[in-house]
Amino acid sequence: MVLIEILLPLNDNLGNPFPREVYKHLQEQLTEKFGGVTAYTRSPASGTWNDEAGATRHDEVVLFEIMAETLDAAFWQTLKGKLADQFEQDDVIVRATEITCL
């Protein structure tokens, strides 16, 4: 079993919020493909990082979690690229962890 996590920003690079419909649409797509998804959209996570110039940056993100039987790396790479374009990001974090359900 694989746990896939997607982190997406709440706001664009100018601080404008993305429409909630884009998250709902992604949740529907992932539910259709994988049979379910957990979306943490009500309490966004807060992230900070240092950019290339050394300045500290801040962002709020939502987290989507999907459990799949196997990892389809090609699917996730394609989706990652589409999401980066849609959310106007240089990169979107998509991570996979092998898990054992007890």
C-alpha positions as a Markdown table, in Angstrom:
| # | Residue | x | y | z |
|---|---|---|---|---|
| 1 | Met | 0.0 | 0.0 | 0.0 |
| 2 | Val | 1.2 | 3.5 | -0.9 |
| 3 | Leu | 0.3 | 6.8 | 0.7 |
| 4 | Ile | 0.5 | 9.7 | -1.7 |
| 5 | Glu | 0.5 | 13.3 | -0.4 |
| 6 | Ile | 0.0 | 16.4 | -2.5 |
| 7 | Leu | 0.6 | 19.9 | -1.0 |
| 8 | Leu | -1.0 | 22.8 | -2.8 |
| 9 | Pro | -0.9 | 26.5 | -2.0 |
| 10 | Leu | -4.0 | 28.3 | -1.0 |
| 11 | Asn | -2.9 | 31.5 | -2.7 |
| 12 | Asp | -1.1 | 32.5 | -5.9 |
| 13 | Asn | 2.2 | 34.3 | -5.8 |
| 14 | Leu | 0.5 | 37.7 | -5.4 |
| 15 | Gly | -1.5 | 36.5 | -2.3 |
| 16 | Asn | -4.8 | 36.0 | -4.1 |
| 17 | Pro | -6.7 | 32.9 | -3.0 |
| 18 | Phe | -7.4 | 30.2 | -5.6 |
| 19 | Pro | -11.1 | 29.4 | -6.0 |
| 20 | Arg | -12.3 | 26.6 | -3.7 |
| 21 | Glu | -13.7 | 24.8 | -6.8 |
| 22 | Val | -10.2 | 23.9 | -8.0 |
| 23 | Tyr | -9.6 | 21.9 | -4.8 |
| 24 | Lys | -13.1 | 20.3 | -5.0 |
| 25 | His | -12.6 | 19.3 | -8.6 |
| 26 | Leu | -9.2 | 17.7 | -7.7 |
| 27 | Gln | -10.8 | 15.9 | -4.8 |
| 28 | Glu | -13.5 | 14.5 | -7.1 |
| 29 | Gln | -11.0 | 13.4 | -9.7 |
| 30 | Leu | -8.9 | 11.6 | -7.1 |
| 31 | Thr | -11.9 | 10.0 | -5.5 |
| 32 | Glu | -13.1 | 8.7 | -8.9 |
| 33 | Lys | -9.6 | 7.2 | -9.7 |
| 34 | Phe | -8.6 | 5.8 | -6.3 |
| 35 | Gly | -12.0 | 5.3 | -4.6 |
| 36 | Gly | -11.3 | 8.0 | -1.9 |
| 37 | Val | -9.2 | 10.9 | -0.8 |
| 38 | Thr | -8.7 | 12.9 | 2.4 |
| 39 | Ala | -8.4 | 16.6 | 1.9 |
| 40 | Tyr | -7.3 | 18.8 | 4.7 |
| 41 | Thr | -8.8 | 22.1 | 3.5 |
| 42 | Arg | -10.3 | 23.8 | 6.6 |
| 43 | Ser | -7.1 | 24.2 | 8.6 |
| 44 | Pro | -4.3 | 25.0 | 6.2 |
| 45 | Ala | -0.8 | 24.0 | 7.1 |
| 46 | Ser | 1.7 | 26.9 | 7.3 |
| 47 | Gly | 5.0 | 26.5 | 5.6 |
| 48 | Thr | 8.2 | 28.6 | 5.6 |
| 49 | Trp | 11.3 | 28.3 | 3.6 |
| 50 | Asn | 14.4 | 30.3 | 2.5 |
| 51 | Asp | 14.4 | 31.4 | -1.1 |
| 52 | Glu | 17.5 | 31.6 | -3.3 |
| 53 | Ala | 18.2 | 35.2 | -2.1 |
| 54 | Gly | 18.1 | 34.0 | 1.5 |
| 55 | Ala | 14.8 | 35.7 | 2.3 |
| 56 | Thr | 12.3 | 33.7 | 4.4 |
| 57 | Arg | 9.1 | 33.0 | 2.5 |
| 58 | His | 5.7 | 31.9 | 3.9 |
| 59 | Asp | 2.8 | 30.0 | 2.4 |
| 60 | Glu | -0.4 | 28.3 | 3.5 |
| 61 | Val | -1.1 | 24.9 | 1.9 |
| 62 | Val | -3.8 | 22.3 | 1.8 |
| 63 | Leu | -2.9 | 18.6 | 1.9 |
| 64 | Phe | -4.5 | 15.8 | -0.1 |
| 65 | Glu | -3.8 | 12.2 | 1.0 |
| 66 | Ile | -4.5 | 9.2 | -1.2 |
| 67 | Met | -4.0 | 5.5 | -0.5 |
| 68 | Ala | -3.3 | 3.3 | -3.5 |
| 69 | Glu | -2.4 | -0.4 | -3.9 |
| 70 | Thr | 0.6 | 0.5 | -6.1 |
| 71 | Leu | 2.6 | 3.5 | -7.1 |
| 72 | Asp | 1.9 | 4.7 | -10.7 |
| 73 | Ala | 4.9 | 7.1 | -10.9 |
| 74 | Ala | 4.0 | 8.2 | -14.5 |
| 75 | Phe | 0.5 | 9.2 | -13.4 |
| 76 | Trp | 1.8 | 11.2 | -10.5 |
| 77 | Gln | 4.5 | 12.9 | -12.5 |
| 78 | Thr | 1.9 | 14.0 | -15.1 |
| 79 | Leu | -0.5 | 15.2 | -12.4 |
| 80 | Lys | 2.3 | 17.0 | -10.6 |
| 81 | Gly | 3.1 | 19.0 | -13.8 |
| 82 | Lys | -0.5 | 19.8 | -14.4 |
| 83 | Leu | -1.0 | 21.0 | -10.9 |
| 84 | Ala | 2.2 | 23.1 | -11.0 |
| 85 | Asp | 0.9 | 24.8 | -14.1 |
| 86 | Gln | -2.6 | 25.3 | -12.7 |
| 87 | Phe | -1.4 | 26.7 | -9.4 |
| 88 | Glu | 1.4 | 28.8 | -11.1 |
| 89 | Gln | 4.1 | 27.1 | -9.1 |
| 90 | Asp | 7.7 | 26.2 | -10.1 |
| 91 | Asp | 7.1 | 22.9 | -8.3 |
| 92 | Val | 4.4 | 21.1 | -6.4 |
| 93 | Ile | 5.2 | 18.6 | -3.7 |
| 94 | Val | 3.9 | 15.1 | -4.4 |
| 95 | Arg | 5.4 | 12.5 | -2.1 |
| 96 | Ala | 4.8 | 8.8 | -1.8 |
| 97 | Thr | 5.4 | 6.6 | 1.2 |
| 98 | Glu | 5.0 | 2.8 | 1.4 |
| 99 | Ile | 2.8 | 1.9 | 4.3 |
| 100 | Thr | 1.4 | -1.1 | 6.1 |
| 101 | Cys | -2.2 | -0.9 | 7.1 |
| 102 | Leu | -2.8 | -2.7 | 10.4 |
